[in-house]
Amino acid sequence: MSNHRALIDIDMVLDSRYGTLKLIDEQVADELVSSEAYRRRATDNFDEMTGGRIDLQEYKDLYAARTGDNLYFARHTEFVYHFAKDLRGGVAKMDRGVLTGQFMVDINIWPYDLSDQEADNVVKGLRHHFPISCETNWVNLSPETLSPQYVEKSYELLAYYNHEDWLGPNTEALLPPENRLPTTVLMTPMIASSGKIPELTKIAKDPFAARAATLVKFIALQYLQPSMVCTNPAILQQIYSSRLTELVRLGHLPPDSTVLEG
């Protein structure tokens, strides 16, 4: 019997981009998050998307040094609901005997400075959407800790908002044939983390597909639509309107708070 384990970056399940923008200008952030430009973006150049109302350097500095405050306004991304649907499909296959084992999901809170209680609350909010039989926990693992050898022994799936967070420090380690992870899936949105989309050529008409093809021998890079890592106000209004009566900053959660449990 084998278990199916996934490591999910906290920035995949919480829209910390929105949370960071709200720290700069709440009105602009609310306008932007509801726009198609936000949901279809190929970069995080929010200065261009807002006509200069967001200072890009201020955003970059806040996001690079992100803490629990960046999660104050963050809300679940669409990835949560799609991933939960996939998990339910997997559980159904187990019930029919097609699959064996158990689904296990680790939410990686790196690089945030969350307390144990705050990290627990994040996980509780996800457990509300995931199947009861899915074991969901949190971990705090830096990219340097997640060597190819560690990943090979521990996870079948990685999901990162910025896949370079993991790939950058581990590129050299992936080069030897014995360290490659061709069957390990690395999910990431089609958003250029550098802020610049590579120019198209006759050979590479899709820069994202070209990158996945380049890495195919080393890891199975799977790109997701940008909307998957965005909060969806329509979904959230339906889910939270009857439960969430007051915003509570992560750093000031009352005892036994269930705000993030949904």
Steps between C-alpha positions, in 0.01 A plus 500: 500500500649836396402846613462795262674807641498862382689805620301819438650847531283719726506767227315253275206467737489857632504797263780687673538724194157644580590518868817693420320739264245571775784612728585763240155620390184316596278664239738435211552141617126433509452647154791304357414161650156516338641572155575265213844662475585356842363155427666473160830669577829357379715707740460668838571844356217658696616853419408443135169334589394793720627786288771581754271502805711220651872566540664183371814533710295547816304188412817299428658606828189413703457166326866400524494565876149357544381408845169409655384857435498426126240234575271741689278549194607187311223262402490148361594470136306304241775238523354392835166407349642332188755305704230395747292372208796294376548360850136398519539327164804315631315392814216368283754290308628361829147409601469303174836331553664674203752672729644394834654695784414844636519858375731715710546875448766715663450878486842665497479828694854607401603787496234636738561558871174342611448370850388141545145617571492716186634215284246264657220742412612513137493121483160484671358727232624262231381186677150641476520462121714186475361146547489386861723203415773729366768564762594869487785652701735796482878502470764772481753383242744732326593428136847397614345236726294362212782339306412271207587202719264624773221564251545161334452324833219723625275645229339419167377854446639846570298818446669842514371844409850585382661172400839674492478516880571127497661445161755782530688361802466140374584527129858377535389213722251386235760469224648156588281223351467329838346817652244575231127491577328442164189348661464766769250770404586864571187716462532875451294777339576645157640816653853617418663555839768722344234744382610453140341252261758346265466608138328254272699329225411270212609207713362613836158645427395446861777595747336307785463180295858537383624518858303191599645314200853605596458364852311182412803276563551653843150559638144504366421871498125556468370850441162616632285788384576822695141511627572188705722699738254790535231550756157490341263745671197319357600170660604661827179698534301179478720308744581762762197731506322286757806427712746788500371793702828676575851510357761396754868567442703178513726642766206576728278197486286455810529174694330206326432718194321325216508795257722316254326168534218605266 
